[in-house]
């Protein structure tokens, strides 16, 4: 063996394998940390949603992907476009109405969104037209009225009436009355007027505000 050649001793091999093992554990640790941070971000800060229907067209169209901001979800105004969990109102049979997600449920929900697992939640994207304490009414001829004032709705598809059947009701405190912009093709609060809760969404069920669209790229931007 020449002086330039070097034979690896057993001790050196053990050290080398140990170094690779420590590096591998660091990489796995960083990956695990990134996954946890992504879960927490999605559970508490922001989440992306795929829009499957045309109930909010032309504001949001089928195939659009939107970002929903969860910070400030408990502060909702008229005109806001929101995503909410409708299992207690729009789809009451799919879940115990007294069940609470809690911290663990919210984290699991974030994880499910990250890996594409459906936990059975019924999420809906609609526009808030009245909040707790409002009196909201509508006729096909007169349009939407809140607290006695006519509401301009430039987001409706051209030629679409604000409603197809008249209604007049008071929104209880802590509840929201929501409608789809594409009124002729939207199952919203109007479709549940005779159900428990009258189609009014509890404020606690709001997941967040639709802040902007990131797909398709031609429509990238806020709503």
Order of alpha helices (4+ residues) and beta strands (2+ residues): alpha-beta-beta-beta-alpha-beta-beta-beta-beta-beta-beta-beta-beta-beta
